[in-house]
Amino acid sequence: MATIDFSDPTSLARDRAASGPLGRAAMAALGAPSILNTQPWQWRLHHDTAELWADRTRRLPALDPDGRLLTLSCGIALHHAATALAADGHTAEITRLPDPARPDLLAVARTGGRHRPDPADIRAYQSMQVRHTDRRASTGGPIPAAQLGTLRAAAEAHGAHVHVLRDEQVPELIVAAQHAADLEAADPGTREELALWTHRPPGAGDGVPAETVVPASGRRVSARPFLPDADAGLAPGAGTDKTASYAILFTDTDTPAAWLAAGEALSALLLAATGAGVGVTPLSHVIEVGHARQLLTGMLCGLGHPVLALRLAITDPTTPPPTSPRRTPDDTITRR
Ligand SMILES: Cc1cc2nc3c(=O)[nH]c(=O)nc-3n(C[C@H](O)[C@H](O)[C@H](O)COP(=O)(O)O)c2cc1C
């Protein structure tokens, strides 16, 4: 049976944080993707529980005043931790939003019994190690419908929904994305926030580095403009990206519980996509701008509440994109 080596002998902090399965799971969740790589969570480890707290000091007041994308990011970290526990041979017992008086306590995880990790657990864990946001153009043909169906099922097992856009719906997303990009570019608060999170001090361990960003223009559906195009450090890839697919992640209600579940669903989709050689780029500017979000709601014919748009594209595993930094265990995990 394959085994997982969670140890990293080069870091004492890691050794301290990683003792015990819950500590190792919180460590593994450091790699979870998040809005602008803010990593807006804190783990508190107790004797037999790990608490996941929203870290509102890392909230984005201009882009995400309601904390929708913050909570979704924390849901991804929660699913990453559960995935690591499964690969480490433990079942996870998770209580979500256990205390209405403490809404920032998003989840409490305990280990249940031991179990023998199956190949899917190991594959998901391995996908966590190699997943990165790849913003470059698709390097392959269209993603087969059956594969899109598998990705949708991975997400829907966690209580959120995925609508893959039909060709005739893509122009509506193009309009929403352009509108959102134009509005955010004209808003000083948003510009300031984007500048803050794309120009981090050395060693901060967070934010979006210029070398991971492609120019926003030249795409069918405009990407989020993080930086002036001239400063984007990653070559966008050949072609116009016309074989990419687009999807909307959506929920039944527009509540923190639904946003947390959507994050877990997105994590499951991302890990399944990584395993299948499909790169997923979240497009959140269409959620951040109210009118663009309404356009997406219309595209769902009232079926639910959009929480994120996704661009899915075949990627070339032999030339992975540069990686983004992460905070240290000392910054994100405390022992009680
Ligand atoms: C909720 C959420 C929203 C995001 N929105 C965008 C976006 O609009 N455009 C984009 O290029 N990347 C977006 N991302 C990707 C993050 O910027 C990326 O995950 C983060 O910088 C860490 O990089 P990594 O995924 O390579 O580890 C988003 C990620 C999450 C979880």
The ligand as a Gaussian input file, in Angstrom:
#p B3LYP/6-31G(d) Opt

LIG

0 1
 C      -12.512000      31.867000      -3.894000
 C      -11.385000      32.036000      -4.877000
 C      -11.438000      33.041000      -5.841000
 C      -10.406000      33.188000      -6.773000
 N      -10.520000      34.136000      -7.767000
 C       -9.585000      34.163000      -8.768000
 C       -9.752000      35.041000      -9.895000
 O      -10.737000      35.765000     -10.003000
 N       -8.802000      35.002000     -10.874000
 C       -7.707000      34.181000     -10.794000
 O       -6.903000      34.175000     -11.707000
 N       -7.521000      33.373000      -9.723000
 C       -8.432000      33.326000      -8.733000
 N       -8.286000      32.469000      -7.676000
 C       -7.060000      31.656000      -7.568000
 C       -6.162000      32.203000      -6.459000
 O       -5.620000      33.458000      -6.841000
 C       -5.062000      31.176000      -6.159000
 O       -5.672000      30.022000      -5.667000
 C       -4.067000      31.679000      -5.138000
 O       -3.372000      32.785000      -5.648000
 C       -3.084000      30.573000      -4.733000
 O       -2.432000      30.056000      -5.856000
 P       -2.491000      28.501000      -6.210000
 O       -3.915000      28.165000      -6.521000
 O       -1.598000      28.364000      -7.416000
 O       -2.004000      27.733000      -5.035000
 C       -9.284000      32.312000      -6.722000
 C       -9.226000      31.306000      -5.749000
 C      -10.267000      31.154000      -4.842000
 C      -10.208000      30.039000      -3.836000

